[in-house]
Amino acid sequence: MRDGVFYSEGGEALVYRVVPSTAFGFSKGEFSQTRWLFERD
């Protein structure tokens, strides 16, 4: 990090923070799914 910006060999990189509200998970084979809910501040 330099001057508040992330750098790599390719140059400057934009970085964002993402706060999840819901995540979904699925299984292979048998039908299955689940959901996780995240509390917000």
Backbone hydrogen bonds in HBPLUS format (Angstrom, degrees):
<---DONOR---> <-ACCEPTOR-->    atom                        ^
c    i                          cat <-CA-CA->   ^        H-A-AA   ^      H-
h    n   atom  resd res      DA  || num        DHA   H-A  angle D-A-AA Bond
n    s   type  num  typ     dist DA aas  dist angle  dist       angle   num
A0002-ARG N   A0005-VAL O   2.84 MM   3  5.37 167.1  1.85 154.1 155.9     1
A0005-VAL N   A0002-ARG O   3.03 MM   3  5.37 156.5  2.08 113.1 120.5     2
A0013-ALA N   A0006-PHE O   2.80 MM   7  5.27 153.8  1.87 154.4 151.2     3
A0008-SER N   A0011-GLY O   2.86 MM   3  5.20 147.6  1.96 139.2 149.8     4
A0011-GLY N   A0008-SER O   2.98 MM   3  5.20 159.4  2.02 109.4 116.2     5
A0038-PHE N   A0021-SER O   3.05 MM  17  5.08 171.9  2.06 135.2 136.4     6
A0023-ALA N   A0036-TRP O   2.94 MM  13  5.19 156.6  2.00 147.7 154.0     7
A0036-TRP N   A0023-ALA O   2.87 MM  13  5.19 162.9  1.90 152.5 157.1     8
A0025-GLY N   A0034-THR O   2.98 MM   9  5.23 165.4  2.00 143.1 144.9     9
A0034-THR N   A0025-GLY O   2.90 MM   9  5.23 149.3  2.00 147.2 152.1    10
A0027-SER N   A0032-SER O   3.24 MM   5  5.28 156.5  2.30 136.6 133.8    11
